[in-house]
Amino acid sequence: MEARLKDPYKSSRLLYIIEAALEYFIAIAVGTVYLAKITKQIGLSDSVTGILTSFVSLGCGFQIIAIFLAHKKPVKRWVTVFHVISQLLFSAMYFVPLLPISKAGQTILLIISLLLAQILHNAINSPKINWYMSLVDENKRGRFTANKEIVSLLGGMVFSFALGQVMDYFTESEKINTGFIICGVMLLFLTGLHTLTLVFAKEKPSEKGKGFKFREVISLFKDKTILKVILVFVFWNIASYITTSFMGAYQLNDLGFTTGYSSIIIIVGSLLRAVFSRPIGKFADKFSFCKMLYICFGIEALAFLVASIVAPSNGTYMFVVYYILYCVGCAGVNSSIINLIYDYVDYEKRTSALALVNTASGFAGFFATLAVSPLVEYIQGNGNKLFGFNLYAQQVLALISFVFVVLIIIYLATVISKLKKHQ
């Protein structure tokens, strides 16, 4: 009883770890290869599938809404409501191919469900993160976020494998609609569990926030530190999404992977990401998140370089190499957004700064994907050739991503490393 009084938020931190894992499971089910499975059933092209996949990034752009909501305390109530609506829409995506309407109608409903779900999810993301991270010791953020990610990844391995097996079984049995129903019901169940983690988690008492003032948002744009941090993740989202958005369709349509094999690749990548998460988190706590990113982005650069040579002739193993490297790099990159904000931004600006960073990088990732979609269609329409060379569109995109990641590393060394940390 006494220990509980000393740390009243211990159980809420545990719920945060569980909440993040359940949220990750849902993200797996509506992303990359699984989204490609739905779009293939409806009859959408690779370029359209890539754009829909990048809705994750576009949704991040709507985190600007969080700036308008940040003052509404407590955040727990409205964060929970928005999350439920968002995840119900994600679940609905699996039922869209079953509807007795035209393919055009199914496409419209899929786009509306996915986009609206991503907008709602991201509108509450920054306030939710700030709510939960306020319960974590400032000196243990690197290790805590690493532990949280490890649990998500290990659980995600099991979930992804099970989901892949379900989809493959019903695809081979020519009962794909039954597979969609089972997956949709599974997401509804996860939505219920996720809601419980939000309901029972505690929120630190705080004074009612001030109402939104437009000049306060303008002041964020005048904060040079925030603007410099934003550029790191703007470049990263561009680098990441212009390649990863098209990889789900590449696996199914060109490399010939089953969803089961793709799920095994996800498992291998997730396992290694989990193994490296805690050591990378400890390194960041000891030496800084900026120095940690030198290593992680170096690994990401190598990952995209490997992706540039992945083809049907070698895809069975070279895609695995690419994905492993990508996941190991993400072990540090994914948590660095939160932690760079906490390193360099004043406490009262953190929620708004996090929203602004995710907004800018989110729109950047989506519009970058939109910009390269004509290139994908051109290369595929030209018999997978560019300038007379036999190249798949995803190989060309990976080379572009490699260049952007190299630019990020240079930017970290010349700009971010010289910023003064917030005390």
Disulfide bonds with the S-S distance in Angstrom:
none
